[in-house]
Amino acid sequence: MDLDSTDPRPPDGVAFPMWLKPALAYSSELAYAVSDIAEFRAAVDRIRKGIGEVGRPFDAVVSLLELPP
């Protein structure tokens, strides 16, 4: 799901209820159970606001690695 989308929606074929969680989040950090489109969009908004707390530490660790080209 694109967090930058102006009209966030679940992927085609995925129905409510569902869990929404960033791939890089750990444990249940930023994970939300949603049962309709209003809850889905509210969860997307909370994830947008909190993703930096998860993403920045991940990026810092990755920057220390020597990755192949």
mmCIF file of the N, C-alpha and C atoms, coordinates in Angstrom:
data_MODEL
# 
_entry.id   MODEL 
# 
loop_
_atom_site.group_PDB 
_atom_site.id 
_atom_site.type_symbol 
_atom_site.label_atom_id 
_atom_site.label_alt_id 
_atom_site.label_comp_id 
_atom_site.label_asym_id 
_atom_site.label_entity_id 
_atom_site.label_seq_id 
_atom_site.pdbx_PDB_ins_code 
_atom_site.Cartn_x 
_atom_site.Cartn_y 
_atom_site.Cartn_z 
_atom_site.occupancy 
_atom_site.B_iso_or_equiv 
_atom_site.pdbx_formal_charge 
_atom_site.auth_seq_id 
_atom_site.auth_comp_id 
_atom_site.auth_asym_id 
_atom_site.auth_atom_id 
_atom_site.pdbx_PDB_model_num 
ATOM 1   N N  . MET A 1 1  ? 0.830   -1.164 0.000  1.00 0.00 ? 1  MET A N  1 
ATOM 2   C CA . MET A 1 1  ? 0.000   0.000  0.000  1.00 0.00 ? 1  MET A CA 1 
ATOM 3   C C  . MET A 1 1  ? 0.883   1.239  0.000  1.00 0.00 ? 1  MET A C  1 
ATOM 4   N N  . ASP A 1 2  ? 0.531   2.187  -0.790 1.00 0.00 ? 2  ASP A N  1 
ATOM 5   C CA . ASP A 1 2  ? 1.310   3.415  -0.934 1.00 0.00 ? 2  ASP A CA 1 
ATOM 6   C C  . ASP A 1 2  ? 0.885   4.433  0.124  1.00 0.00 ? 2  ASP A C  1 
ATOM 7   N N  . LEU A 1 3  ? 1.765   4.714  1.075  1.00 0.00 ? 3  LEU A N  1 
ATOM 8   C CA . LEU A 1 3  ? 1.439   5.678  2.131  1.00 0.00 ? 3  LEU A CA 1 
ATOM 9   C C  . LEU A 1 3  ? 1.317   7.095  1.601  1.00 0.00 ? 3  LEU A C  1 
ATOM 10  N N  . ASP A 1 4  ? 1.818   7.355  0.405  1.00 0.00 ? 4  ASP A N  1 
ATOM 11  C CA . ASP A 1 4  ? 1.731   8.690  -0.175 1.00 0.00 ? 4  ASP A CA 1 
ATOM 12  C C  . ASP A 1 4  ? 0.446   8.895  -0.977 1.00 0.00 ? 4  ASP A C  1 
ATOM 13  N N  . SER A 1 5  ? -0.348  7.868  -1.122 1.00 0.00 ? 5  SER A N  1 
ATOM 14  C CA . SER A 1 5  ? -1.581  7.972  -1.893 1.00 0.00 ? 5  SER A CA 1 
ATOM 15  C C  . SER A 1 5  ? -2.549  8.960  -1.241 1.00 0.00 ? 5  SER A C  1 
ATOM 16  N N  . THR A 1 6  ? -3.221  9.760  -2.062 1.00 0.00 ? 6  THR A N  1 
ATOM 17  C CA . THR A 1 6  ? -4.224  10.687 -1.536 1.00 0.00 ? 6  THR A CA 1 
ATOM 18  C C  . THR A 1 6  ? -5.552  9.976  -1.268 1.00 0.00 ? 6  THR A C  1 
ATOM 19  N N  . ASP A 1 7  ? -5.699  8.752  -1.796 1.00 0.00 ? 7  ASP A N  1 
ATOM 20  C CA . ASP A 1 7  ? -6.922  7.967  -1.610 1.00 0.00 ? 7  ASP A CA 1 
ATOM 21  C C  . ASP A 1 7  ? -6.539  6.539  -1.240 1.00 0.00 ? 7  ASP A C  1 
ATOM 22  N N  . PRO A 1 8  ? -6.015  6.336  0.001  1.00 0.00 ? 8  PRO A N  1 
ATOM 23  C CA . PRO A 1 8  ? -5.544  5.001  0.370  1.00 0.00 ? 8  PRO A CA 1 
ATOM 24  C C  . PRO A 1 8  ? -6.687  3.989  0.420  1.00 0.00 ? 8  PRO A C  1 
ATOM 25  N N  . ARG A 1 9  ? -6.441  2.826  -0.170 1.00 0.00 ? 9  ARG A N  1 
ATOM 26  C CA . ARG A 1 9  ? -7.420  1.736  -0.195 1.00 0.00 ? 9  ARG A CA 1 
ATOM 27  C C  . ARG A 1 9  ? -6.685  0.412  -0.056 1.00 0.00 ? 9  ARG A C  1 
ATOM 28  N N  . PRO A 1 10 ? -7.383  -0.601 0.442  1.00 0.00 ? 10 PRO A N  1 
ATOM 29  C CA . PRO A 1 10 ? -6.765  -1.930 0.490  1.00 0.00 ? 10 PRO A CA 1 
ATOM 30  C C  . PRO A 1 10 ? -6.483  -2.433 -0.926 1.00 0.00 ? 10 PRO A C  1 
ATOM 31  N N  . PRO A 1 11 ? -5.550  -3.352 -1.067 1.00 0.00 ? 11 PRO A N  1 
ATOM 32  C CA . PRO A 1 11 ? -5.284  -3.934 -2.388 1.00 0.00 ? 11 PRO A CA 1 
ATOM 33  C C  . PRO A 1 11 ? -6.526  -4.671 -2.913 1.00 0.00 ? 11 PRO A C  1 
ATOM 34  N N  . ASP A 1 12 ? -6.635  -4.760 -4.223 1.00 0.00 ? 12 ASP A N  1 
ATOM 35  C CA . ASP A 1 12 ? -7.736  -5.507 -4.826 1.00 0.00 ? 12 ASP A CA 1 
ATOM 36  C C  . ASP A 1 12 ? -7.768  -6.923 -4.277 1.00 0.00 ? 12 ASP A C  1 
ATOM 37  N N  . GLY A 1 13 ? -8.958  -7.390 -3.960 1.00 0.00 ? 13 GLY A N  1 
ATOM 38  C CA . GLY A 1 13 ? -9.136  -8.748 -3.478 1.00 0.00 ? 13 GLY A CA 1 
ATOM 39  C C  . GLY A 1 13 ? -8.968  -8.927 -1.984 1.00 0.00 ? 13 GLY A C  1 
ATOM 40  N N  . VAL A 1 14 ? -8.578  -7.868 -1.280 1.00 0.00 ? 14 VAL A N  1 
ATOM 41  C CA . VAL A 1 14 ? -8.415  -7.939 0.178  1.00 0.00 ? 14 VAL A CA 1 
ATOM 42  C C  . VAL A 1 14 ? -9.636  -7.277 0.809  1.00 0.00 ? 14 VAL A C  1 
ATOM 43  N N  . ALA A 1 15 ? -10.328 -8.030 1.664  1.00 0.00 ? 15 ALA A N  1 
ATOM 44  C CA . ALA A 1 15 ? -11.580 -7.537 2.242  1.00 0.00 ? 15 ALA A CA 1 
ATOM 45  C C  . ALA A 1 15 ? -11.430 -7.288 3.743  1.00 0.00 ? 15 ALA A C  1 
ATOM 46  N N  . PHE A 1 16 ? -12.330 -6.485 4.260  1.00 0.00 ? 16 PHE A N  1 
ATOM 47  C CA . PHE A 1 16 ? -12.399 -6.232 5.707  1.00 0.00 ? 16 PHE A CA 1 
ATOM 48  C C  . PHE A 1 16 ? -13.069 -7.414 6.378  1.00 0.00 ? 16 PHE A C  1 
ATOM 49  N N  . PRO A 1 17 ? -12.722 -7.684 7.621  1.00 0.00 ? 17 PRO A N  1 
ATOM 50  C CA . PRO A 1 17 ? -11.723 -7.046 8.477  1.00 0.00 ? 17 PRO A CA 1 
ATOM 51  C C  . PRO A 1 17 ? -10.318 -7.486 8.074  1.00 0.00 ? 17 PRO A C  1 
ATOM 52  N N  . MET A 1 18 ? -9.339  -6.674 8.480  1.00 0.00 ? 18 MET A N  1 
ATOM 53  C CA . MET A 1 18 ? -7.938  -6.951 8.169  1.00 0.00 ? 18 MET A CA 1 
ATOM 54  C C  . MET A 1 18 ? -7.042  -6.264 9.191  1.00 0.00 ? 18 MET A C  1 
ATOM 55  N N  . TRP A 1 19 ? -5.768  -6.639 9.141  1.00 0.00 ? 19 TRP A N  1 
ATOM 56  C CA . TRP A 1 19 ? -4.737  -5.954 9.910  1.00 0.00 ? 19 TRP A CA 1 
ATOM 57  C C  . TRP A 1 19 ? -3.911  -5.128 8.953  1.00 0.00 ? 19 TRP A C  1 
ATOM 58  N N  . LEU A 1 20 ? -3.545  -3.941 9.370  1.00 0.00 ? 20 LEU A N  1 
ATOM 59  C CA . LEU A 1 20 ? -2.697  -3.056 8.583  1.00 0.00 ? 20 LEU A CA 1 
ATOM 60  C C  . LEU A 1 20 ? -1.443  -2.802 9.410  1.00 0.00 ? 20 LEU A C  1 
ATOM 61  N N  . LYS A 1 21 ? -0.264  -3.102 8.807  1.00 0.00 ? 21 LYS A N  1 
ATOM 62  C CA . LYS A 1 21 ? 0.993   -2.972 9.541  1.00 0.00 ? 21 LYS A CA 1 
ATOM 63  C C  . LYS A 1 21 ? 2.129   -2.742 8.555  1.00 0.00 ? 21 LYS A C  1 
ATOM 64  N N  . PRO A 1 22 ? 3.020   -1.784 8.830  1.00 0.00 ? 22 PRO A N  1 
ATOM 65  C CA . PRO A 1 22 ? 4.175   -1.580 7.950  1.00 0.00 ? 22 PRO A CA 1 
ATOM 66  C C  . PRO A 1 22 ? 5.093   -2.799 7.966  1.00 0.00 ? 22 PRO A C  1 
ATOM 67  N N  . ALA A 1 23 ? 5.680   -3.102 6.831  1.00 0.00 ? 23 ALA A N  1 
ATOM 68  C CA . ALA A 1 23 ? 6.571   -4.263 6.721  1.00 0.00 ? 23 ALA A CA 1 
ATOM 69  C C  . ALA A 1 23 ? 7.796   -4.138 7.625  1.00 0.00 ? 23 ALA A C  1 
ATOM 70  N N  . LEU A 1 24 ? 8.299   -2.929 7.823  1.00 0.00 ? 24 LEU A N  1 
ATOM 71  C CA . LEU A 1 24 ? 9.514   -2.741 8.618  1.00 0.00 ? 24 LEU A CA 1 
ATOM 72  C C  . LEU A 1 24 ? 9.242   -2.621 10.114 1.00 0.00 ? 24 LEU A C  1 
ATOM 73  N N  . ALA A 1 25 ? 7.992   -2.553 10.501 1.00 0.00 ? 25 ALA A N  1 
ATOM 74  C CA . ALA A 1 25 ? 7.674   -2.423 11.924 1.00 0.00 ? 25 ALA A CA 1 
ATOM 75  C C  . ALA A 1 25 ? 7.975   -3.738 12.641 1.00 0.00 ? 25 ALA A C  1 
ATOM 76  N N  . TYR A 1 26 ? 8.278   -3.643 13.902 1.00 0.00 ? 26 TYR A N  1 
ATOM 77  C CA . TYR A 1 26 ? 8.576   -4.836 14.684 1.00 0.00 ? 26 TYR A CA 1 
ATOM 78  C C  . TYR A 1 26 ? 7.432   -5.090 15.656 1.00 0.00 ? 26 TYR A C  1 
ATOM 79  N N  . SER A 1 27 ? 7.294   -6.335 16.053 1.00 0.00 ? 27 SER A N  1 
ATOM 80  C CA . SER A 1 27 ? 6.252   -6.731 16.996 1.00 0.00 ? 27 SER A CA 1 
ATOM 81  C C  . SER A 1 27 ? 4.901   -6.208 16.507 1.00 0.00 ? 27 SER A C  1 
ATOM 82  N N  . SER A 1 28 ? 4.179   -5.505 17.361 1.00 0.00 ? 28 SER A N  1 
ATOM 83  C CA . SER A 1 28 ? 2.886   -4.959 16.934 1.00 0.00 ? 28 SER A CA 1 
ATOM 84  C C  . SER A 1 28 ? 2.960   -3.446 16.758 1.00 0.00 ? 28 SER A C  1 
ATOM 85  N N  . GLU A 1 29 ? 4.176   -2.928 16.631 1.00 0.00 ? 29 GLU A N  1 
ATOM 86  C CA . GLU A 1 29 ? 4.358   -1.491 16.425 1.00 0.00 ? 29 GLU A CA 1 
ATOM 87  C C  . GLU A 1 29 ? 3.638   -1.037 15.161 1.00 0.00 ? 29 GLU A C  1 
ATOM 88  N N  . LEU A 1 30 ? 2.763   -0.066 15.294 1.00 0.00 ? 30 LEU A N  1 
ATOM 89  C CA . LEU A 1 30 ? 1.994   0.513  14.194 1.00 0.00 ? 30 LEU A CA 1 
ATOM 90  C C  . LEU A 1 30 ? 1.074   -0.494 13.501 1.00 0.00 ? 30 LEU A C  1 
ATOM 91  N N  . ALA A 1 31 ? 0.641   -1.530 14.202 1.00 0.00 ? 31 ALA A N  1 
ATOM 92  C CA . ALA A 1 31 ? -0.299  -2.510 13.647 1.00 0.00 ? 31 ALA A CA 1 
ATOM 93  C C  . ALA A 1 31 ? -1.713  -2.168 14.124 1.00 0.00 ? 31 ALA A C  1 
ATOM 94  N N  . TYR A 1 32 ? -2.653  -2.184 13.193 1.00 0.00 ? 32 TYR A N  1 
ATOM 95  C CA . TYR A 1 32 ? -4.029  -1.814 13.520 1.00 0.00 ? 32 TYR A CA 1 
ATOM 96  C C  . TYR A 1 32 ? -5.002  -2.801 12.891 1.00 0.00 ? 32 TYR A C  1 
ATOM 97  N N  . ALA A 1 33 ? -5.971  -3.243 13.679 1.00 0.00 ? 33 ALA A N  1 
ATOM 98  C CA . ALA A 1 33 ? -7.090  -4.020 13.154 1.00 0.00 ? 33 ALA A CA 1 
ATOM 99  C C  . ALA A 1 33 ? -8.104  -3.018 12.623 1.00 0.00 ? 33 ALA A C  1 
ATOM 100 N N  . VAL A 1 34 ? -8.556  -3.221 11.401 1.00 0.00 ? 34 VAL A N  1 
ATOM 101 C CA . VAL A 1 34 ? -9.527  -2.308 10.795 1.00 0.00 ? 34 VAL A CA 1 
ATOM 102 C C  . VAL A 1 34 ? -10.689 -3.113 10.225 1.00 0.00 ? 34 VAL A C  1 
ATOM 103 N N  . SER A 1 35 ? -11.883 -2.562 10.363 1.00 0.00 ? 35 SER A N  1 
ATOM 104 C CA . SER A 1 35 ? -13.064 -3.299 9.901  1.00 0.00 ? 35 SER A CA 1 
ATOM 105 C C  . SER A 1 35 ? -13.828 -2.585 8.797  1.00 0.00 ? 35 SER A C  1 
ATOM 106 N N  . ASP A 1 36 ? -13.392 -1.378 8.434  1.00 0.00 ? 36 ASP A N  1 
ATOM 107 C CA . ASP A 1 36 ? -14.052 -0.667 7.335  1.00 0.00 ? 36 ASP A CA 1 
ATOM 108 C C  . ASP A 1 36 ? -13.095 0.387  6.780  1.00 0.00 ? 36 ASP A C  1 
ATOM 109 N N  . ILE A 1 37 ? -13.519 1.056  5.710  1.00 0.00 ? 37 ILE A N  1 
ATOM 110 C CA . ILE A 1 37 ? -12.641 2.012  5.037  1.00 0.00 ? 37 ILE A CA 1 
ATOM 111 C C  . ILE A 1 37 ? -12.298 3.214  5.925  1.00 0.00 ? 37 ILE A C  1 
ATOM 112 N N  . ALA A 1 38 ? -13.214 3.634  6.783  1.00 0.00 ? 38 ALA A N  1 
ATOM 113 C CA . ALA A 1 38 ? -12.917 4.763  7.683  1.00 0.00 ? 38 ALA A CA 1 
ATOM 114 C C  . ALA A 1 38 ? -11.811 4.393  8.659  1.00 0.00 ? 38 ALA A C  1 
ATOM 115 N N  . GLU A 1 39 ? -11.881 3.203  9.251  1.00 0.00 ? 39 GLU A N  1 
ATOM 116 C CA . GLU A 1 39 ? -10.820 2.746  10.157 1.00 0.00 ? 39 GLU A CA 1 
ATOM 117 C C  . GLU A 1 39 ? -9.518  2.546  9.387  1.00 0.00 ? 39 GLU A C  1 
ATOM 118 N N  . PHE A 1 40 ? -9.607  2.052  8.164  1.00 0.00 ? 40 PHE A N  1 
ATOM 119 C CA . PHE A 1 40 ? -8.429  1.848  7.330  1.00 0.00 ? 40 PHE A CA 1 
ATOM 120 C C  . PHE A 1 40 ? -7.703  3.174  7.116  1.00 0.00 ? 40 PHE A C  1 
ATOM 121 N N  . ARG A 1 41 ? -8.444  4.196  6.726  1.00 0.00 ? 41 ARG A N  1 
ATOM 122 C CA . ARG A 1 41 ? -7.825  5.501  6.463  1.00 0.00 ? 41 ARG A CA 1 
ATOM 123 C C  . ARG A 1 41 ? -7.282  6.137  7.735  1.00 0.00 ? 41 ARG A C  1 
ATOM 124 N N  . ALA A 1 42 ? -7.956  5.947  8.858  1.00 0.00 ? 42 ALA A N  1 
ATOM 125 C CA . ALA A 1 42 ? -7.447  6.464  10.139 1.00 0.00 ? 42 ALA A CA 1 
ATOM 126 C C  . ALA A 1 42 ? -6.141  5.757  10.505 1.00 0.00 ? 42 ALA A C  1 
ATOM 127 N N  . ALA A 1 43 ? -6.080  4.448  10.258 1.00 0.00 ? 43 ALA A N  1 
ATOM 128 C CA . ALA A 1 43 ? -4.855  3.690  10.545 1.00 0.00 ? 43 ALA A CA 1 
ATOM 129 C C  . ALA A 1 43 ? -3.720  4.146  9.630  1.00 0.00 ? 43 ALA A C  1 
ATOM 130 N N  . VAL A 1 44 ? -4.025  4.375  8.354  1.00 0.00 ? 44 VAL A N  1 
ATOM 131 C CA . VAL A 1 44 ? -3.008  4.871  7.424  1.00 0.00 ? 44 VAL A CA 1 
ATOM 132 C C  . VAL A 1 44 ? -2.454  6.207  7.925  1.00 0.00 ? 44 VAL A C  1 
ATOM 133 N N  . ASP A 1 45 ? -3.323  7.076  8.409  1.00 0.00 ? 45 ASP A N  1 
ATOM 134 C CA . ASP A 1 45 ? -2.876  8.372  8.927  1.00 0.00 ? 45 ASP A CA 1 
ATOM 135 C C  . ASP A 1 45 ? -1.952  8.193  10.132 1.00 0.00 ? 45 ASP A C  1 
ATOM 136 N N  . ARG A 1 46 ? -2.301  7.295  11.052 1.00 0.00 ? 46 ARG A N  1 
ATOM 137 C CA . ARG A 1 46 ? -1.446  7.046  12.225 1.00 0.00 ? 46 ARG A CA 1 
ATOM 138 C C  . ARG A 1 46 ? -0.111  6.431  11.800 1.00 0.00 ? 46 ARG A C  1 
ATOM 139 N N  . ILE A 1 47 ? -0.142  5.545  10.806 1.00 0.00 ? 47 ILE A N  1 
ATOM 140 C CA . ILE A 1 47 ? 1.101   4.945  10.317 1.00 0.00 ? 47 ILE A CA 1 
ATOM 141 C C  . ILE A 1 47 ? 1.978   6.014  9.668  1.00 0.00 ? 47 ILE A C  1 
ATOM 142 N N  . ARG A 1 48 ? 1.389   6.881  8.869  1.00 0.00 ? 48 ARG A N  1 
ATOM 143 C CA . ARG A 1 48 ? 2.159   7.968  8.245  1.00 0.00 ? 48 ARG A CA 1 
ATOM 144 C C  . ARG A 1 48 ? 2.870   8.804  9.299  1.00 0.00 ? 48 ARG A C  1 
ATOM 145 N N  . LYS A 1 49 ? 2.174   9.102  10.383 1.00 0.00 ? 49 LYS A N  1 
ATOM 146 C CA . LYS A 1 49 ? 2.747   9.945  11.438 1.00 0.00 ? 49 LYS A CA 1 
ATOM 147 C C  . LYS A 1 49 ? 3.828   9.223  12.232 1.00 0.00 ? 49 LYS A C  1 
ATOM 148 N N  . GLY A 1 50 ? 3.760   7.893  12.338 1.00 0.00 ? 50 GLY A N  1 
ATOM 149 C CA . GLY A 1 50 ? 4.697   7.153  13.184 1.00 0.00 ? 50 GLY A CA 1 
ATOM 150 C C  . GLY A 1 50 ? 5.771   6.389  12.449 1.00 0.00 ? 50 GLY A C  1 
ATOM 151 N N  . ILE A 1 51 ? 5.707   6.324  11.121 1.00 0.00 ? 51 ILE A N  1 
ATOM 152 C CA . ILE A 1 51 ? 6.633   5.473  10.376 1.00 0.00 ? 51 ILE A CA 1 
ATOM 153 C C  . ILE A 1 51 ? 8.096   5.895  10.538 1.00 0.00 ? 51 ILE A C  1 
ATOM 154 N N  . GLY A 1 52 ? 8.344   7.173  10.740 1.00 0.00 ? 52 GLY A N  1 
ATOM 155 C CA . GLY A 1 52 ? 9.717   7.629  10.930 1.00 0.00 ? 52 GLY A CA 1 
ATOM 156 C C  . GLY A 1 52 ? 10.363  7.042  12.168 1.00 0.00 ? 52 GLY A C  1 
ATOM 157 N N  . GLU A 1 53 ? 9.570   6.791  13.191 1.00 0.00 ? 53 GLU A N  1 
ATOM 158 C CA . GLU A 1 53 ? 10.098  6.191  14.422 1.00 0.00 ? 53 GLU A CA 1 
ATOM 159 C C  . GLU A 1 53 ? 10.593  4.768  14.180 1.00 0.00 ? 53 GLU A C  1 
ATOM 160 N N  . VAL A 1 54 ? 10.044  4.109  13.197 1.00 0.00 ? 54 VAL A N  1 
ATOM 161 C CA . VAL A 1 54 ? 10.466  2.755  12.840 1.00 0.00 ? 54 VAL A CA 1 
ATOM 162 C C  . VAL A 1 54 ? 11.505  2.814  11.726 1.00 0.00 ? 54 VAL A C  1 
ATOM 163 N N  . GLY A 1 55 ? 11.270  3.632  10.728 1.00 0.00 ? 55 GLY A N  1 
ATOM 164 C CA . GLY A 1 55 ? 12.120  3.683  9.544  1.00 0.00 ? 55 GLY A CA 1 
ATOM 165 C C  . GLY A 1 55 ? 13.499  4.253  9.783  1.00 0.00 ? 55 GLY A C  1 
ATOM 166 N N  . ARG A 1 56 ? 13.609  5.299  10.587 1.00 0.00 ? 56 ARG A N  1 
ATOM 167 C CA . ARG A 1 56 ? 14.933  5.917  10.814 1.00 0.00 ? 56 ARG A CA 1 
ATOM 168 C C  . ARG A 1 56 ? 15.924  4.954  11.454 1.00 0.00 ? 56 ARG A C  1 
ATOM 169 N N  . PRO A 1 57 ? 15.565  4.236  12.524 1.00 0.00 ? 57 PRO A N  1 
ATOM 170 C CA . PRO A 1 57 ? 16.522  3.281  13.088 1.00 0.00 ? 57 PRO A CA 1 
ATOM 171 C C  . PRO A 1 57 ? 16.899  2.171  12.097 1.00 0.00 ? 57 PRO A C  1 
ATOM 172 N N  . PHE A 1 58 ? 15.934  1.702  11.319 1.00 0.00 ? 58 PHE A N  1 
ATOM 173 C CA . PHE A 1 58 ? 16.214  0.676  10.310 1.00 0.00 ? 58 PHE A CA 1 
ATOM 174 C C  . PHE A 1 58 ? 17.210  1.209  9.288  1.00 0.00 ? 58 PHE A C  1 
ATOM 175 N N  . ASP A 1 59 ? 16.981  2.412  8.797  1.00 0.00 ? 59 ASP A N  1 
ATOM 176 C CA . ASP A 1 59 ? 17.891  3.015  7.824  1.00 0.00 ? 59 ASP A CA 1 
ATOM 177 C C  . ASP A 1 59 ? 19.288  3.198  8.407  1.00 0.00 ? 59 ASP A C  1 
ATOM 178 N N  . ALA A 1 60 ? 19.372  3.540  9.689  1.00 0.00 ? 60 ALA A N  1 
ATOM 179 C CA . ALA A 1 60 ? 20.676  3.730  10.331 1.00 0.00 ? 60 ALA A CA 1 
ATOM 180 C C  . ALA A 1 60 ? 21.459  2.422  10.365 1.00 0.00 ? 60 ALA A C  1 
ATOM 181 N N  . VAL A 1 61 ? 20.793  1.328  10.661 1.00 0.00 ? 61 VAL A N  1 
ATOM 182 C CA . VAL A 1 61 ? 21.468  0.021  10.688 1.00 0.00 ? 61 VAL A CA 1 
ATOM 183 C C  . VAL A 1 61 ? 21.896  -0.388 9.281  1.00 0.00 ? 61 VAL A C  1 
ATOM 184 N N  . VAL A 1 62 ? 21.014  -0.223 8.319  1.00 0.00 ? 62 VAL A N  1 
ATOM 185 C CA . VAL A 1 62 ? 21.336  -0.593 6.938  1.00 0.00 ? 62 VAL A CA 1 
ATOM 186 C C  . VAL A 1 62 ? 22.516  0.230  6.415  1.00 0.00 ? 62 VAL A C  1 
ATOM 187 N N  . SER A 1 63 ? 22.616  1.479  6.823  1.00 0.00 ? 63 SER A N  1 
ATOM 188 C CA . SER A 1 63 ? 23.719  2.328  6.343  1.00 0.00 ? 63 SER A CA 1 
ATOM 189 C C  . SER A 1 63 ? 25.075  1.826  6.823  1.00 0.00 ? 63 SER A C  1 
ATOM 190 N N  . LEU A 1 64 ? 25.123  1.000  7.851  1.00 0.00 ? 64 LEU A N  1 
ATOM 191 C CA . LEU A 1 64 ? 26.390  0.465  8.363  1.00 0.00 ? 64 LEU A CA 1 
ATOM 192 C C  . LEU A 1 64 ? 26.857  -0.772 7.600  1.00 0.00 ? 64 LEU A C  1 
ATOM 193 N N  . LEU A 1 65 ? 25.990  -1.325 6.757  1.00 0.00 ? 65 LEU A N  1 
ATOM 194 C CA . LEU A 1 65 ? 26.303  -2.547 6.038  1.00 0.00 ? 65 LEU A CA 1 
ATOM 195 C C  . LEU A 1 65 ? 26.982  -2.254 4.706  1.00 0.00 ? 65 LEU A C  1 
ATOM 196 N N  . GLU A 1 66 ? 27.835  -3.179 4.283  1.00 0.00 ? 66 GLU A N  1 
ATOM 197 C CA . GLU A 1 66 ? 28.394  -3.123 2.934  1.00 0.00 ? 66 GLU A CA 1 
ATOM 198 C C  . GLU A 1 66 ? 27.571  -4.078 2.086  1.00 0.00 ? 66 GLU A C  1 
ATOM 199 N N  . LEU A 1 67 ? 26.650  -3.523 1.338  1.00 0.00 ? 67 LEU A N  1 
ATOM 200 C CA . LEU A 1 67 ? 25.759  -4.331 0.526  1.00 0.00 ? 67 LEU A CA 1 
ATOM 201 C C  . LEU A 1 67 ? 26.339  -4.517 -0.864 1.00 0.00 ? 67 LEU A C  1 
ATOM 202 N N  . PRO A 1 68 ? 26.097  -5.670 -1.473 1.00 0.00 ? 68 PRO A N  1 
ATOM 203 C CA . PRO A 1 68 ? 26.596  -5.883 -2.845 1.00 0.00 ? 68 PRO A CA 1 
ATOM 204 C C  . PRO A 1 68 ? 25.859  -4.951 -3.819 1.00 0.00 ? 68 PRO A C  1 
ATOM 205 N N  . PRO A 1 69 ? 26.515  -4.649 -4.948 1.00 0.00 ? 69 PRO A N  1 
ATOM 206 C CA . PRO A 1 69 ? 25.880  -3.749 -5.914 1.00 0.00 ? 69 PRO A CA 1 
ATOM 207 C C  . PRO A 1 69 ? 24.644  -4.363 -6.557 1.00 0.00 ? 69 PRO A C  1 
# 
